[in-house]
Amino acid sequence: MLYISSPLALSLATLLALTHAKECGRPSRSIALDQRPMTSGFRPPRSSNFAPASSNSARGRPSSVDSGASTTSSTAPRSSSSPSSSSSTTSPPPPSCDCGYILSTYGDAYFPYHRSINFEALPSGILSSANALNDLGLTIFDGQAMGGTGPDGTRSVCDLQNLAIDTDKALTFTVPGGQPAGGQISAAEVYSSDEFLHGVFMGSMKFDQTPGTCQSMFTYQAGTGNDEQDIEVIGQTIFDRGDNGTPAGVQLTNWDPNDSSNTVNDNVILPFPEDPTTSYHNYTIAWLPSGTKYYFDGGPLDSPTKYTSINPSKLIFNHWTNGDKGFTAGPPTQDVVFKVRALDWYYATPGQQDVLAGCTMDQACRV
């Protein structure tokens, strides 16, 4: 999707047409899966009514965005305490950092803004409305299509009923089991209200190994190209190689933002360093001007080396299926639940890349 913070000569219909024109299903890879290097890692034993949406082709991507979503131009409010999980990618910031942040772990990269989110203050249960996450800087687009359309016409759409706060205060994204293939599937999606241009984005997440869905965190901007940076987890290939030969593990993909064919990308699939289904771990997309890298619990992963996003983008979390045997498989026969417990972002916006006005770099907080 193309996110616009100032009037442009593009109508919503034009934006939708650009999005819907993308290829459906699993896009071609720039390097064959079996040719990618694999690294050793943890491998546990294998354990025995919503709005109609037009089809959207691009894998994992929403088909439209709320045009009223805000773009932050001043320091973003901290939504709560810093996320707690097995390890941190940065030190917690001091209480007040009005001049921005220098991230020592990421080559002293400077970012003017920080947002830390958890869901402790929200009542447990299904979210009460599509506006329930607005104060946290997150947007729910109830009824929005997501993901690719499968070969048999299976497609997913966000349903508010699939977003909830569970007893351990995580935001849950559920794809209900038993939905028939060949039509519209009830799924779940949330995205950032803010628009970013570079940042370090961490999510404390726990994945579900039930076959039949894609669980993902990614940055995305849609236009004539395919500007996207993905962390994707396919249930049936968390621990085991897929029937189509897809290696087991987490999928990291950088798309060529200048490729109008929407097929060129650099993809790496790595075994998980630890079991991602039994506890929460920190997954990070470090989108820096010098390139994009991925991290697991603060440790660098063998990331794709080609391409990095160049356009203002939103951060998206979604959980969906399209029944494509070559990618998500499914739809699942039982409920599948993807959990996000906390989020932590250091970022710049399209309108604020440099040191904040009235500040010097020496006044920024080093974290």
C-alpha positions as CSV (number, residue, x, y, z in Angstrom):
1,M,0.0,0.0,0.0
2,L,1.0,3.6,-0.6
3,Y,0.8,5.7,2.5
4,I,0.4,9.4,1.8
5,S,0.8,12.2,4.4
6,S,0.2,15.1,2.0
7,P,-2.2,15.6,-0.9
8,L,-1.1,13.8,-4.1
9,A,-2.8,13.3,-7.4
10,L,-3.7,9.7,-6.7
11,S,-7.2,8.6,-6.0
12,L,-8.1,5.8,-3.6
13,A,-9.2,3.8,-6.7
14,T,-5.8,4.2,-8.2
15,L,-4.1,3.0,-5.1
16,L,-6.3,0.0,-4.9
17,A,-5.7,-0.8,-8.6
18,L,-2.0,-0.6,-8.0
19,T,-2.3,-3.0,-5.1
20,H,-4.6,-5.4,-6.8
21,A,-2.4,-5.7,-9.8
22,K,0.3,-7.6,-8.0
23,E,0.8,-11.3,-8.6
24,C,-1.0,-13.6,-6.2
25,G,0.4,-16.5,-4.2
26,R,4.0,-17.1,-3.4
27,P,6.2,-14.7,-5.6
28,S,9.2,-16.0,-7.4
29,R,12.5,-15.8,-5.4
30,S,15.7,-14.3,-6.7
31,I,17.6,-17.3,-5.4
32,A,16.2,-20.8,-5.2
33,L,15.3,-22.0,-1.7
34,D,17.5,-25.0,-1.8
35,Q,20.5,-22.9,-2.8
36,R,20.3,-20.7,0.3
37,P,22.9,-21.3,3.0
38,M,21.5,-22.9,6.2
39,T,22.8,-22.5,9.7
40,S,22.7,-24.8,12.6
41,G,20.1,-24.0,15.2
42,F,17.5,-25.3,17.7
43,R,15.4,-28.2,16.5
44,P,13.0,-29.6,19.1
45,P,11.3,-33.0,18.5
46,R,8.2,-32.8,16.4
47,S,5.0,-32.7,18.4
48,S,2.9,-35.5,17.6
49,N,-20.1,-12.0,9.4
50,F,-17.4,-9.5,8.1
51,A,-17.1,-7.0,5.2
52,P,-16.5,-8.5,1.8
53,A,-13.0,-7.6,0.4
54,S,-11.6,-7.5,-3.0
55,S,-8.8,-9.9,-3.7
56,N,-5.3,-8.8,-3.0
57,S,-2.4,-10.5,-4.6
58,A,0.7,-9.6,-2.6
59,R,1.7,-12.0,0.0
60,G,0.9,-10.8,3.5
61,R,0.0,-7.3,2.4
62,P,-3.1,-5.4,3.2
63,S,-5.1,-4.1,0.2
64,S,-5.8,-0.6,1.5
65,V,-5.0,1.7,4.4
66,D,-6.9,4.1,6.5
67,S,-6.1,7.4,4.9
68,G,-6.7,9.2,8.2
69,A,-3.8,7.4,9.9
70,S,-1.5,9.9,11.6
71,T,2.1,10.6,10.9
72,T,4.0,11.6,14.0
73,S,6.1,14.8,13.7
74,S,7.0,15.1,17.4
75,T,8.2,12.8,20.1
76,A,5.8,9.9,20.2
77,P,4.2,9.2,23.6
78,R,5.4,6.1,25.4
79,S,2.5,3.8,25.7
80,S,3.8,2.0,28.8
81,S,6.9,0.4,30.2
82,S,9.5,-1.1,27.9
83,P,8.7,-4.6,26.7
84,S,9.8,-7.5,28.8
85,S,11.0,-10.7,27.1
86,S,14.0,-13.0,27.1
87,S,16.5,-10.3,26.2
88,S,16.6,-6.7,24.9
89,T,18.1,-5.3,21.7
90,T,18.9,-2.0,23.4
91,S,19.2,-0.6,26.9
92,P,16.0,1.0,28.3
93,P,16.0,4.8,27.5
94,P,16.3,7.4,30.3
95,P,12.9,8.9,31.4
96,S,13.3,11.9,29.1
97,C,15.1,12.0,25.8
98,D,13.8,15.1,24.1
99,C,16.7,15.2,21.7
100,G,16.4,11.7,20.4
101,Y,18.4,8.5,20.7
102,I,21.7,7.0,19.6
103,L,21.6,3.2,19.4
104,S,25.0,1.8,20.3
105,T,24.1,-1.7,19.2
106,Y,23.2,-0.5,15.7
107,G,26.4,1.4,14.7
108,D,25.4,4.6,16.7
109,A,22.4,5.1,14.5
110,Y,20.4,8.2,15.5
111,F,16.6,8.3,15.7
112,P,14.5,11.2,16.9
113,Y,11.6,9.2,18.3
114,H,10.8,6.2,20.5
115,R,7.6,4.3,21.2
116,S,7.2,1.4,23.7
117,I,4.0,-0.5,23.7
118,N,2.4,-3.2,25.9
119,F,-1.2,-4.2,26.4
120,E,-1.2,-4.4,30.3
121,A,-3.9,-1.7,30.6
122,L,-6.4,-3.4,28.2
123,P,-9.1,-5.7,29.6
124,S,-8.7,-9.4,28.7
125,G,-11.0,-10.7,25.9
126,I,-11.9,-9.7,22.4
127,L,-11.1,-6.1,21.6
128,S,-14.1,-3.9,22.1
129,S,-13.9,-1.8,18.9
130,A,-11.8,-1.1,15.9
131,N,-10.5,1.9,17.8
132,A,-9.3,-0.1,20.8
133,L,-5.6,0.2,20.0
134,N,-5.5,3.8,18.7
135,D,-4.1,5.3,21.8
136,L,-1.2,2.8,21.5
137,G,-0.3,4.0,18.0
138,L,-1.8,1.0,16.3
139,T,-4.6,0.8,13.8
140,I,-7.1,-2.0,13.1
141,F,-8.8,-2.0,9.7
142,D,-11.7,-4.3,10.3
143,G,-12.8,-5.8,7.0
144,Q,-9.5,-5.2,5.2
145,A,-8.2,-7.9,2.8
146,M,-4.7,-9.2,3.4
147,G,-2.3,-11.7,2.0
148,G,-2.4,-13.3,-1.4
149,T,-5.3,-15.0,-3.1
150,G,-4.8,-18.7,-3.4
151,P,-5.1,-20.8,-6.5
152,D,-8.7,-21.8,-5.6
153,G,-9.7,-18.2,-4.7
154,T,-9.1,-18.5,-0.9
155,R,-8.4,-15.1,0.6
156,S,-8.2,-13.6,4.1
157,V,-9.8,-10.5,5.5
158,C,-9.3,-8.9,9.0
159,D,-12.2,-9.5,11.4
160,L,-12.1,-7.6,14.7
161,Q,-13.4,-10.8,16.5
162,N,-10.1,-12.4,15.9
163,L,-8.1,-9.8,17.9
164,A,-8.0,-10.2,21.7
165,I,-6.0,-9.7,24.8
166,D,-5.3,-13.0,26.5
167,T,-4.6,-13.7,30.2
168,D,-0.9,-13.0,30.0
169,K,-1.7,-9.6,28.4
170,A,-0.6,-10.4,24.9
171,L,-2.4,-9.2,21.8
172,T,-3.6,-12.4,20.0
173,F,-4.2,-12.8,16.3
174,T,-6.4,-15.8,15.6
175,V,-7.3,-17.6,12.4
176,P,-10.3,-19.8,13.4
177,G,-10.1,-23.4,12.3
178,G,-12.6,-25.2,10.1
179,Q,-13.2,-22.4,7.6
180,P,-13.8,-23.7,4.0
181,A,-11.3,-23.1,1.3
182,G,-12.2,-21.3,-1.9
183,G,-13.7,-18.1,-0.5
184,Q,-13.2,-15.5,2.2
185,I,-11.3,-16.4,5.4
186,S,-11.7,-14.6,8.7
187,A,-8.2,-13.6,9.9
188,A,-6.4,-10.7,11.8
189,E,-4.2,-7.7,11.2
190,V,-2.9,-4.6,13.0
191,Y,-0.6,-1.9,11.6
192,S,1.2,1.2,12.9
193,S,-0.7,4.4,12.8
194,D,2.6,6.2,12.1
195,E,4.6,6.2,8.9
196,F,8.3,5.5,9.2
197,L,11.4,6.2,7.1
198,H,14.1,4.0,8.9
199,G,14.0,2.6,12.3
200,V,14.7,-0.3,14.6
201,F,11.5,-2.2,15.3
202,M,11.3,-5.0,17.9
203,G,8.3,-7.3,18.6
204,S,8.1,-9.7,21.5
205,M,6.2,-12.6,19.9
206,K,5.2,-16.2,20.2
207,F,4.3,-18.3,17.2
208,D,1.9,-21.3,16.7
209,Q,3.2,-24.4,14.9
210,T,-0.3,-25.5,13.8
211,P,-0.2,-26.0,10.0
212,G,-2.0,-23.7,7.6
213,T,-1.2,-20.0,8.2
214,C,1.4,-17.3,7.8
215,Q,2.3,-15.3,10.9
216,S,4.2,-12.1,10.1
217,M,5.8,-8.8,11.1
218,F,7.0,-6.6,8.2
219,T,7.4,-3.1,6.9
220,Y,5.4,-2.2,3.7
221,Q,4.8,0.5,1.2
222,A,3.0,-0.2,-2.0
223,G,3.3,1.7,-5.3
224,T,4.7,0.9,-8.6
225,G,7.4,-1.3,-7.0
226,N,7.3,-3.8,-4.1
227,D,8.9,-2.1,-1.1
228,E,8.8,-4.6,1.8
229,Q,10.9,-6.2,4.5
230,D,9.6,-9.4,6.0
231,I,9.7,-11.7,9.0
232,E,7.4,-14.5,8.2
233,V,6.6,-17.8,10.0
234,I,4.7,-20.6,8.3
235,G,3.2,-23.0,10.9
236,Q,4.1,-26.3,9.1
237,T,7.7,-25.3,8.4
238,I,8.6,-24.0,11.9
239,F,10.4,-27.3,12.7
240,D,10.2,-29.4,9.6
241,R,10.9,-29.0,5.9
242,G,7.8,-28.4,3.9
243,D,6.3,-30.8,1.4
244,N,7.4,-28.5,-1.4
245,G,11.0,-28.4,-0.2
246,T,10.8,-25.2,1.8
247,P,13.4,-25.4,4.6
248,A,12.3,-25.2,8.2
249,G,12.7,-22.0,10.1
250,V,12.0,-18.3,10.0
251,Q,11.7,-16.6,6.6
252,L,13.5,-13.2,6.1
253,T,12.9,-11.4,2.9
254,N,14.0,-8.0,1.4
255,W,12.1,-7.0,-1.7
256,D,13.6,-4.9,-4.5
257,P,11.8,-1.5,-4.2
258,N,12.6,-0.6,-7.8
259,D,11.2,-3.8,-9.3
260,S,7.9,-3.1,-10.9
261,S,7.4,-6.8,-11.7
262,N,7.0,-7.5,-7.9
263,T,9.1,-10.7,-8.2
264,V,12.7,-9.8,-7.3
265,N,13.7,-10.3,-3.7
266,D,16.5,-11.7,-1.5
267,N,15.3,-14.4,0.8
268,V,16.9,-16.4,3.7
269,I,15.3,-19.1,5.7
270,L,17.1,-20.0,9.0
271,P,16.4,-22.5,11.7
272,F,15.2,-20.8,14.9
273,P,17.9,-20.4,17.5
274,E,15.4,-21.4,20.2
275,D,11.9,-22.8,20.2
276,P,9.6,-19.9,19.1
277,T,6.4,-21.7,20.2
278,T,6.9,-22.2,23.9
279,S,8.0,-18.7,25.0
280,Y,8.2,-15.1,23.8
281,H,11.3,-13.9,21.9
282,N,12.4,-10.6,20.5
283,Y,12.4,-10.3,16.7
284,T,13.9,-7.1,15.3
285,I,13.9,-5.4,11.9
286,A,16.8,-2.9,11.9
287,W,16.0,-0.7,8.9
288,L,19.0,1.6,8.7
289,P,20.2,3.9,5.9
290,S,23.1,1.5,5.3
291,G,20.9,-1.5,4.9
292,T,18.4,-3.8,6.7
293,K,19.4,-6.5,9.2
294,Y,17.3,-8.9,11.3
295,Y,17.9,-10.0,14.9
296,F,16.7,-12.7,17.3
297,D,16.8,-11.8,21.0
298,G,19.3,-9.1,20.2
299,G,21.6,-11.4,18.3
300,P,22.2,-10.8,14.5
301,L,20.7,-13.3,12.1
302,D,22.2,-14.3,8.7
303,S,20.1,-11.6,7.0
304,P,19.5,-11.1,3.3
305,T,22.2,-8.9,1.8
306,K,20.4,-7.4,-1.2
307,Y,17.9,-4.5,-1.2
308,T,16.6,-2.2,1.5
309,S,13.4,-0.2,1.7
310,I,13.6,3.4,0.4
311,N,10.0,4.6,0.8
312,P,8.0,5.7,3.8
313,S,6.4,2.5,5.2
314,K,4.1,1.2,8.0
315,L,4.9,-1.6,10.3
316,I,2.3,-4.5,10.0
317,F,1.5,-7.5,12.0
318,N,-0.9,-10.0,10.5
319,H,-2.0,-13.7,10.5
320,W,-3.7,-15.1,7.5
321,T,-4.0,-18.0,5.0
322,N,-4.8,-18.4,1.3
323,G,-4.7,-22.2,1.1
324,D,-1.7,-22.2,-1.3
325,K,0.1,-25.5,-0.8
326,G,3.3,-23.7,-1.9
327,F,3.2,-21.2,0.9
328,T,0.6,-21.0,3.8
329,A,-1.2,-24.3,3.0
330,G,-4.5,-24.6,5.0
331,P,-7.0,-23.2,5.7
332,P,-6.3,-24.7,9.2
333,T,-8.5,-27.3,10.7
334,Q,-8.2,-25.9,14.2
335,D,-7.7,-22.4,15.7
336,V,-4.2,-21.0,15.2
337,V,-3.1,-18.2,17.5
338,F,-0.1,-15.8,16.9
339,K,0.8,-13.6,20.0
340,V,2.5,-10.2,20.3
341,R,3.2,-9.3,23.9
342,A,5.2,-6.0,23.5
343,L,6.6,-3.7,20.9
344,D,9.6,-1.2,21.0
345,W,10.4,1.2,18.2
346,Y,13.2,3.7,17.6
347,Y,12.4,5.6,14.4
348,A,12.5,8.5,12.0
349,T,9.6,9.8,10.0
350,P,9.5,11.1,6.4
351,G,9.5,14.6,7.8
352,Q,12.1,14.2,10.5
353,Q,15.3,12.5,9.6
354,D,17.9,14.7,11.2
355,V,18.6,15.8,14.8
356,L,15.5,17.5,16.3
357,A,15.4,21.3,16.2
358,G,17.1,23.0,19.0
359,C,19.2,19.9,19.8
360,T,22.7,18.7,19.2
361,M,23.8,15.1,18.8
362,D,25.6,15.3,22.1
363,Q,22.2,15.9,23.8
364,A,20.7,12.7,22.4
365,C,20.3,9.7,24.8
366,R,22.6,6.8,24.2
367,V,20.8,3.5,24.6
